[in-house]
Amino acid sequence: MPGKGAIVFPPLPDARFGVIYADPPWDYKGQRQHNGPGGIDTGGANAHYATVTLTALESLDVQGIAADNALLFLWSSSPHLDQAIRLGKAWGFAWATVAFVWNKMKTNPGFYTLSQCELCLVFKRGKIPQPRGARNIRQYIEVARGQHSAKPDEVRKRIEQMFPKQSRIELFARDKAPGWCAWGLEANGM
């Protein structure tokens, strides 16, 4: 059942990548979402997939699949921003900046303000991988939210434009995109 018990991930591939793209299944400690006072429960991450604690995420040997010069593009919801920065560093990368800001065009309830944007952070190991492609890629993306937690394909496309020749892997992938290796419970048919 999603959100319950220890998750056993498949082994990471025996390869090294210049671009690593990850959307971790962040643990919200069982927190559920609702549509306001008296509203119906609209679920939460653990209602849709198994979530993973920060400690368990940190234990993945992502550094072992990173090329000497590599970038990590890491999705974070706002409540997990501090954990995302910690995770990128635990995986052997240095914090760089926010790569993408996704306006989901729909709001979710939040404790302080309605949540409608999600961040994709970028971390660096060594130097920026060469050769580089496009250097005029925009940070802001406006694509309507789809299936729970699914990220817009546009982000992958923009990364490909910036780094067209690097080996690329998507961690915690739901399916395999052309030109990318895919790793995760769903991508590996589990």
N, C-alpha and C positions, 0 to 999 in steps of 0.2 A: 504494500500500500504506500502511495506517495507520502513522503515526510516521516516514515517510520523505519527504524532499524538502520544498521550500517550498510552503506553502499559499497559494493565491490566494483570498481571501475576496471575496464579492460586495460592491459598494459599499454603504455604510451608507445608509439612507433619507434623503431630503431633507425631513426633518421634525424637530420638537423634541419631547422627551418630559419629563414631570414625574416619571415613574418608569421607571428602567432596571433590569432584572433580568438578571444575567449569571452563567453557569456556565462559566468559561473552560476550555478543554481543556488543563489544566496539563501541562507537560513534566516527566516524571519521569526524564529522561536515560536512557531505555531500561530503567529498573528494572522488573523483573517481580515478581509475587507468587507465593508458594508456600504450601502448607498445612503448613509445619513441616519440620524436618530429614527428608530422604528423601522428602518428599511430592511430589506432582505439581505442575507449574506450572499455576497458575490464571489466568495472564495478567497483564496490567497495562493501564493506560490505552491505551498505544500498540498493544495487541492488538485494541482495540475501535474506535478512531477516531484520526484524525490529531491529534497533540498539537502545542502551539505554545509557543515560548520566551517568556519574560517580555519580552524586547526586542521581539519581534514583536507581542505583545499591547499593549505600551505605545505602539506606533506607530499603533494604531487611533484614529481621531479621534472617540472617544466624546464628548468635550467638545463637539464640533460638533453633536451631536444632543440635547444636554441643554438643557432649558429653564433660564432664569435661576435659578429656584427648582426644584431637582430632587433626587431621592434615587437613589442607586445601591445596590441590593441585590446583593451579590457573594459567591458561594459560594467557599469555600476549604477544601481538605483541611488537616489540621493541619501537614503538612510545608511547605505553601505559605503559611502565615499571614503571614510577613514580606513575601513577594512580593505577596500580595493587598493588603496595606496600601499598599505601594509602587505597585501598579497603580491602585488607587482614586485616589491622589494624582496619578499621571501622567495620568489621565483628567480631571483638573480638579476633583476632589471633596476635601472635608476628611473625615478619619476621624471617625466619630461613636461607634459602639458595635457590639456583637454584636446582630443583629436576631433570629436564630433559631438554636437548637441542635437538631439533628436526631439523635435516637437511632435508628439504623438497625436495631436489635434483632438484629443479627448482627455478628459480629466479623470483622475482617481482621487478618492478622498485622502487627505493628509492630515497630520496633527496640527499643522500651522497654516499651510496654504494648500490649495488644490494642486495636485501633482500632475504635470502634463509633459515634462521633459525628462529625458534620460541622457546620461553622459557616457561617452566612450573615451576612456583615457588612453594615453600612449606613454609607454615606458621604453627605454633604450638600454641595450646591452652592447658595449663597445661603441662603435660608430654607426651612423645611419647607413644602412645597407646600400651598396652601389651595384649596378647603376641605378640612378633615380629616374623616374618618369616625370609625370606632370607635377609641377610645383605651384599650381594655381587652384588647387582643390579647396572648395568651400567647407567650412566647419559645420554650418547650420544645415539641417535636413528637416524638411517638413513632409512627413508621410503619415497617413492615418494608421493608427494602431490596428493590428490584425489579431491573430490568434494569441492567446496569453503568452507573454514573454518573447514572442517571435520578433526578431530585429529586422529592420528593412534591408532588403537586398542591395539597396543603393549604397550602403556603407561598404559592403564587400567590393562593389564595383569601383568606388572611389579609392579604396586601398589598392586595388589592382592597377588603377591609373597611375598612382603614385609609385608603385613598386611592381612593375609588370614582369620582371625577370626573376624575382626571388621565389624560392620555394615557400609555399604557404600552407598553413594548417589551421583549421578551425577546431577549437576545443569546446566540448559540450555541444557539439553540432547536432542538429535534428536530422539533417540529411546531408548528402554530399553535393557541393556546388562544383561546377566545372572549373578545373584549374586549381583546386584546393584538395588537400587531404582532409579527412574528417575523423574526429575522435570523440567518443562519448557513448553513453548508454543507448541513446536513440540511434545514433549514426552507425553503431555496431550491432544493431538489431537486438538489443537487450531490453 
